């Protein structure tokens, strides 16, 4: 029985040795994978920093442009309001002039037409 136990201990020792060797190999492969991931992460970080700086600059420029557009839109709105006010004033001025001048002009035209008709009637009577 002692020899069976001794053989079992030897098999167990070799199994543990094989398991340790296998774990060392797996850990070395895992280390290579982790090193590769770390290298990729560092490379990605070094490449991402300029991109992020450019994005920050672009974002600031877009914000500035948007603010300028807002200012320009407000200026255009104010200009349109001023033009509308001027147009309203011109229309009101036109109405005032039309109200003041239209009546006398129509009366004058009617008077001239009546005089012309009277003169024509006179000439028509004098011809016969």
C-alpha positions in Angstrom: 0.0 0.0 0.0 2.9 2.3 0.7 4.1 1.9 -2.9 0.7 2.8 -4.2 0.6 5.8 -2.0 4.1 6.7 -3.2 3.2 6.4 -6.8 0.1 8.5 -6.2 2.2 11.2 -4.6 4.6 11.1 -7.5 1.7 11.4 -10.0 0.2 14.2 -8.0 3.6 16.0 -7.9 4.0 15.6 -11.7 0.4 16.8 -12.2 1.0 19.8 -10.0 4.3 20.5 -11.9 2.5 20.2 -15.2 -0.3 22.4 -14.0 2.2 25.1 -12.7 4.0 25.0 -16.1 0.7 25.4 -17.9 -0.3 28.3 -15.6 3.0 29.9 -16.2 2.5 29.6 -20.0 -1.0 31.0 -19.7 0.1 33.8 -17.5 2.9 34.7 -20.0 0.3 34.8 -22.8 -2.0 36.9 -20.7 0.9 39.2 -20.0 1.5 39.6 -23.7 -2.2 40.3 -24.3 -2.2 42.9 -21.5 1.0 44.5 -22.9 -0.6 44.6 -26.3 -3.8 46.2 -25.0 -1.7 48.7 -23.0 0.4 49.6 -26.1 -2.8 50.0 -28.1 -4.4 52.1 -25.4 -1.3 54.4 -25.2 -1.3 54.7 -29.0 -5.0 55.5 -29.0 -4.5 58.1 -26.2 -1.6 59.8 -28.1 -3.7 59.9 -31.2 -6.9 61.0 -29.4 -5.3 64.0 -27.7 -4.8 66.1 -30.9 -8.2 65.1 -32.1 -9.8 66.2 -28.9 -7.9 69.5 -29.0 -9.1 70.0 -32.6 -12.6 69.2 -31.5 -12.3 71.8 -28.7 -11.1 74.4 -31.2 -13.8 73.5 -33.7 -16.5 73.6 -31.0 -15.3 77.0 -29.9 -15.3 78.3 -33.5 -18.8 76.9 -34.1 -20.0 78.6 -30.9 -18.5 81.9 -32.0 -20.0 81.5 -35.5 -23.4 80.7 -33.9 -23.2 83.8 -31.7 -22.3 85.9 -34.8 -25.2 84.5 -36.7 -27.5 85.4 -33.8 -26.1 88.9 -33.7 -26.6 89.3 -37.5 -30.1 87.9 -37.3 -31.0 90.4 -34.7 -29.5 93.2 -36.8 -31.5 92.0 -39.8 -34.7 91.9 -37.7 -34.0 95.4 -36.5 -33.4 96.6 -40.1 -36.6 95.0 -41.3 -38.5 96.6 -38.5 -37.0 100.0 -39.4 -37.8 99.5 -43.1 -41.4 98.5 -42.1 -41.7 101.6 -40.0 -40.4 103.7 -42.9 -42.8 102.0 -45.3 -45.7 102.6 -42.9 -44.7 106.3 -42.7 -44.6 106.6 -46.5 -48.0 104.9 -46.8 -49.4 107.3 -44.2 -47.8 110.3 -45.9 -49.2 109.1 -49.2 -52.7 108.8 -47.7 -52.5 112.3 -46.2 -51.4 113.8 -49.5 -54.1 111.9 -51.4 -56.7 113.1 -49.0 -55.6 116.7 -49.2 -54.9 116.9 -52.9 -57.3 114.4 -54.4 -60.4 116.5 -53.8 -59.1 119.8 -55.2 -57.5 118.1 -58.2 -60.7 116.2 -59.0 -62.7 119.5 -58.6 -60.2 121.2 -60.9 -60.3 118.4 -63.5 -64.1 118.5 -63.3 -64.0 122.3 -63.8 -61.6 122.1 -66.7 -63.7 119.4 -68.3 -66.9 121.5 -67.8 -65.1 124.5 -69.3 -63.9 122.4 -72.2 -67.4 120.9 -72.7 -68.8 124.5 -72.6 -66.3 125.8 -75.1 -67.0 122.8 -77.4 -70.7 123.3 -77.1 -70.2 127.0 -78.0 -68.2 126.1 -81.1 -70.7 123.5 -82.0 -73.5 126.0 -81.8 -71.6 128.6 -83.7 -70.9 126.3 -86.6 -74.5 125.7 -87.3 
